[in-house]
């Protein structure tokens, strides 16, 4: 595969996430209930409170930006940025339904933030930074826009073997394709999975009081069939791989994913383990 420029990577991702935006909106309530702990943990790590100005990177359909807007209240404000305009349109609809008037969303590249130095009390990011083609550049931008003493709180996926929720479909698809070994430095789900990966970049950008903690949990589906259905509608990277399979191979892959979930049956549901790495840092006072 020819090498892609950062701009080409960003444009491909923009198209991918716009393509699955309707699926994310369809599954919104389910995942809001299943993974609300992520948003609250980020709000806590960022020390969010009333009256603050908050920037959320990779907001997608609105999380944790919407929670941040509820916390900072009418005397504060939140800006959410994402590449995918259609994802942000869903976030705006949710903000309207919630009656939030202190939040706005902008389409843009989080690696080049259009804001003045020291203009935000906190920056949050949920499952965004590992997809960026130039993570150190984005981290430097975060450090630049944080006010002295302000906090960054980020969530990225931990190691593949600790994330069956994500790893199962990838393992199933691999035998059908001649995939090269993943480039550890390339954008992807597990780009920042190792302890210290993101923390070291934050330290190099001059941030302090850095924490890096792995947090195990699970995502529970009523049935394995619903798990597979969500993958097909939400996972843009998996969609790209499935598109390269024949109809017969796709059917076989779905059957193998269903089979692989059997050992995770628990209390009448399918409980698929996940492990999230929460990394936080503070701008020097």
C-alpha positions in Angstrom: 0.0 0.0 0.0 1.5 3.4 -0.9 2.4 5.7 1.9 -0.3 8.2 2.8 0.4 11.8 3.8 -1.2 13.0 7.0 -3.7 14.9 5.0 -4.7 11.8 3.1 -5.1 9.9 6.4 -7.3 12.6 7.8 -9.5 12.7 4.7 -9.9 8.9 4.6 -10.9 9.0 8.3 -13.4 11.8 7.7 -15.1 9.8 5.0 -15.1 6.6 7.1 -16.7 8.2 10.2 -19.2 10.2 8.2 -20.2 6.9 6.6 -21.1 5.3 10.0 -22.6 8.4 11.6 -26.2 7.1 11.2 -25.2 3.9 12.9 -23.7 5.7 15.9 -26.8 7.8 16.2 -29.0 4.6 16.0 -27.0 2.9 18.8 -26.5 6.1 20.9 -28.7 5.2 23.8 -27.3 1.7 24.1 -23.7 2.8 24.2 -24.5 5.8 26.4 -25.8 3.5 29.1 -23.1 0.8 28.6 -20.1 3.2 28.6 -21.2 6.2 30.6 -18.4 5.4 33.1 -15.9 6.6 30.5 -17.4 10.1 30.3 -17.6 10.5 34.1 -14.1 9.3 34.5 -12.8 11.8 32.0 -14.8 14.6 33.6 -13.2 13.7 36.9 -9.7 13.4 35.6 -10.1 16.8 33.9 -11.4 18.3 37.2 -14.4 19.8 35.4 -16.5 22.3 37.4 -18.9 25.2 36.9 -17.8 28.1 34.8 -15.0 26.5 33.0 -14.2 26.7 29.3 -13.7 23.1 28.0 -12.4 21.7 24.7 -13.3 18.2 23.6 -11.3 16.5 20.9 -12.9 13.9 18.6 -16.4 14.5 20.0 -18.1 12.3 17.5 -21.8 12.2 18.4 -21.2 14.2 21.5 -19.4 12.4 24.3 -18.0 13.5 26.7 -18.7 17.0 25.4 -22.4 16.9 26.4 -21.6 15.8 29.9 -19.0 18.5 30.2 -21.6 21.1 29.1 -23.9 19.9 31.8 -21.2 20.2 34.4 -19.8 23.7 33.5 -23.3 25.1 33.3 -24.5 28.4 31.9 -21.5 30.3 33.1 -19.1 27.9 31.3 -18.8 26.7 27.7 -17.7 23.7 25.7 -16.4 23.3 22.2 -16.3 19.9 20.5 -14.2 19.2 17.5 -14.3 16.2 15.1 -13.4 15.4 11.5 -16.8 14.0 10.6 -19.5 16.6 10.0 -22.3 14.1 10.1 -21.2 12.8 13.5 -21.3 16.3 14.8 -24.7 16.9 13.3 -25.9 14.0 15.5 -24.2 15.6 18.5 -25.9 18.9 17.8 -29.3 17.2 17.7 -28.6 15.7 21.1 -27.5 19.0 22.5 -30.8 20.5 21.3 -32.9 17.7 22.9 -31.0 18.2 26.2 -31.6 22.0 26.1 -27.9 22.8 26.2 -27.1 26.3 24.9 -23.5 26.5 26.2 -22.0 24.0 23.7 -20.9 24.2 20.1 -19.4 21.8 17.6 -16.9 22.4 14.8 -15.6 20.2 12.1 -11.8 20.3 12.0 -8.4 18.6 12.5 -7.5 18.3 16.1 -3.9 18.4 15.2 -4.1 22.1 14.3 -6.4 23.8 16.8 -7.8 27.2 15.8 -7.6 28.7 19.3 -5.4 31.2 21.1 -2.8 30.1 23.6 -3.9 29.4 27.1 -7.6 29.6 26.2 -9.1 26.4 27.9 -9.4 25.3 31.5 -9.6 21.7 30.4 -9.2 19.4 27.4 -10.9 16.0 27.1 -10.6 13.3 24.5 -12.3 9.9 24.2 -10.9 7.4 21.7 -9.5 10.0 19.3 -5.8 10.5 19.8 -4.7 7.0 18.6 -6.2 7.7 15.2 -4.2 10.8 14.5 -1.4 10.7 12.0 0.8 13.1 14.0 0.1 12.6 17.7 3.1 14.6 19.1 1.9 17.6 17.0 -1.6 17.3 18.5 -0.2 16.9 22.0 1.8 20.1 21.5 -1.4 21.9 20.4 -3.2 20.6 23.6 -0.4 21.9 25.7 -0.5 25.3 23.9 -4.2 25.9 24.4 -4.4 24.8 28.1 -4.4 27.5 30.7 -1.7 27.3 33.4 -2.9 24.6 35.8 -5.5 23.2 33.4 -5.9 19.5 32.8 -6.0 17.1 29.9 -8.0 13.9 30.4 -7.8 11.3 27.6 -9.1 7.8 27.0 -7.4 5.4 24.6 -7.7 1.6 24.1 -5.3 -0.6 26.0 -3.6 -3.8 24.6 -5.4 -6.0 22.1 -5.3 -9.1 24.2 -7.2 -7.2 27.0 -9.9 -6.1 24.6 -11.9 -9.1 23.2 -14.7 -6.7 22.3 -12.4 -5.2 19.6 -10.0 -8.1 19.0 -12.5 -10.8 18.2 -13.6 -9.4 14.8 -10.0 -8.6 13.8 -8.8 -12.1 14.6 -11.7 -13.6 12.6 -11.1 -11.5 9.5 -7.3 -12.0 9.4 -7.4 -15.6 8.0 -9.4 -14.4 5.0 -6.9 -11.8 4.0 -3.2 -11.4 3.4 -2.7 -8.6 5.9 0.8 -7.2 6.6 1.9 -6.9 10.3 0.5 -3.6 11.7 2.9 -0.7 11.8 3.2 0.2 15.5 3.6 3.9 14.6 0.7 4.1 12.2 -2.7 5.5 13.3 -5.0 2.7 14.6 -7.1 1.4 17.5 -4.2 0.2 19.5 -1.6 2.9 18.6 -1.4 4.2 22.2 -2.1 0.9 24.0 1.1 0.3 25.8 1.8 1.9 29.2 3.7 5.1 28.8 3.0 5.6 25.0 0.8 8.7 25.5 2.3 9.7 28.8 5.8 10.0 27.3 4.4 12.3 24.6 2.7 14.5 27.2 5.8 14.8 29.2 7.8 15.8 26.1 5.3 18.5 25.5 6.0 20.0 28.9 2.9 18.8 30.8 3.2 17.6 34.4 1.4 15.5 37.0 0.9 12.8 34.5 -1.1 9.7 35.4 -1.5 6.6 33.2 -3.9 3.9 34.4 -5.5 0.9 32.8 -9.2 0.5 33.6 -10.9 -2.9 32.9 -14.6 -3.2 32.3 -17.0 -4.9 29.8 -19.6 -4.1 27.2 -22.8 -6.2 27.6 -25.1 -7.1 24.7 -28.4 -9.0 25.2 -27.3 -11.4 22.4 -24.3 -12.2 20.4 -26.3 -11.3 17.3 -26.7 -7.7 18.6 -23.0 -7.5 19.1 -22.3 -8.5 15.5 -25.0 -6.1 14.3 -23.4 -3.2 16.1 -20.0 -4.0 14.7 -21.3 -3.9 11.1 -22.9 -0.5 11.7 -20.4 1.3 13.8 -16.8 0.0 13.2 -15.5 1.9 10.2 -12.2 0.1 10.1 -13.9 -3.3 10.3 -16.3 -2.2 7.5 -13.3 -1.5 5.3 -12.0 -5.0 5.8 -15.3 -6.7 5.3 -15.7 -4.8 2.0 -12.7 -6.8 0.7 -14.4 -10.2 1.4 -16.7 -12.1 -0.8 -20.3 -12.6 0.2 -19.6 -16.1 1.3 -16.5 -15.0 3.3 -18.6 -12.3 5.0 -21.2 -14.9 6.1 -18.5 -17.2 7.4 -16.8 -14.4 9.3 -20.0 -13.4 11.0 -20.6 -17.1 12.0 -17.1 -17.2 13.5 -17.5 -14.0 15.4 -20.8 -15.4 16.9 -18.9 -18.6 17.9 -16.1 -16.7 19.5 -18.5 -14.9 21.8 -19.8 -18.1 23.4 -17.2 -18.1 26.2 -18.3 -14.6 27.2 -21.9 -15.6 28.0 -22.8 -14.4 31.4 -26.2 -14.0 33.2 -28.2 -14.2 30.1 -26.0 -11.6 28.2 -22.8 -11.4 26.3 -20.2 -9.6 28.4 -17.2 -8.7 26.3 -14.1 -7.4 28.2 -12.6 -4.1 27.4 -9.5 -2.3 28.9 -9.2 1.4 28.6 -6.1 3.5 29.3 -6.9 6.7 31.1 -4.1 9.3 30.8 -4.2 12.7 32.4 -1.8 15.6 32.7 -1.7 19.2 33.9 -0.3 22.3 32.3 2.4 23.9 34.5 1.1 26.8 36.7 
